[in-house]
Amino acid sequence: MSVDQTSWEAAVRHLYEDAYAYIATGPRRHEDWTLDVLAVMARVPDPRGWTGLDDAAQDPEREGFPTYPFAAHPPEYVAVRLRELDRDSAENLLLALTEEGCTLSNLRYFTESPDELRAMARTVLARYGDEASYHTNVDRPGHVPGTLDFTTSTWGYSPLSVYTEDCGLVIVSDSEVGLFWDFADY
């Protein structure tokens, strides 16, 4: 499935309109893609010029702190906090990130059906191609390694931001690294 800029941006805007989100893509320049994740956190420009979401862009706390709301961490700190996922779990995680709490119950707030929302998530993933890998700081282990179980009530995450809760998905292709992150402060 290929995707165009208009479709991708529309899916991103619609899915994350009620989230406090950071959605951005940067170029993949390193074998160790964690270095590229840090560059995206520091707001490297999108290689295609596509528009993501950056709810913290105008926050006064960003002054002198270019990665805000992400905390400044070395690559080895970030690397050990991201676990690889399968594509189905990545699709579900994109939907769970639409609001704080990282749960698929967020879907009830949309007027579209779950199938329509999943189609939007697949549109988002299509940008990165079929060979992309998916990584998260969320810990909701499924019965099969590399999966997430959104039916369990127990979950955790490895924080990468200044907020009380941050949950995200990193998508890595041969040429791009995408970040999809939701933040909450309780």
C-alpha positions, 0 to 999 in steps of 0.5 A: 500500500502506498500513501500520499501526503494528503492521506497521511496528514489527514489520518494523523490529524484526525487520529491525534486531534484530542491527544497531547501528541508528538508525531514526527518523522526524520531521515534515517542516517545511521545504522544505529537508528537510536541516533536518528530517534534522538534527532527526531526528538530534537525536531529534525525536519521531515525529509518529505516535508510532511506535517506531523503534530507537535503540541509542545512546539510553542511551550515556553518550557522549550526555550533552551531545551530543544527536545522538550517534552522529551528528556535529554538522554544518551542513545544507550538509555533510549535503546534499552527502553524500546522493545520491538513489536510486530506490525499488528501490535504497532497498528493497535498501538497507534490507535491506543495513543489517540488519548492518554492511558494507552488503551483501545477504549479510546476508540469509543470517542470517535464517530468512525467504526473500529475498521475505519480507524484501523484503515487510518492506522494502516495509512499512517504505517504505509508511509514507512513501507512493509519492511519497517520495524516497530518499537515501543516503550510500552510494556503490555506483553502479549502471549507471543513475544513482540506483541502487545495485549490491550485486554490486560489491565496491567501495563507499564512503560519506560518514560522518555519525557518530562511527563508522568506518562509517555507512551510511544511508537518508533517506526524504522525504515531504511530511509526514515524514522517516525515517532508517534508519542502521547503524553499525560501528567496526572 
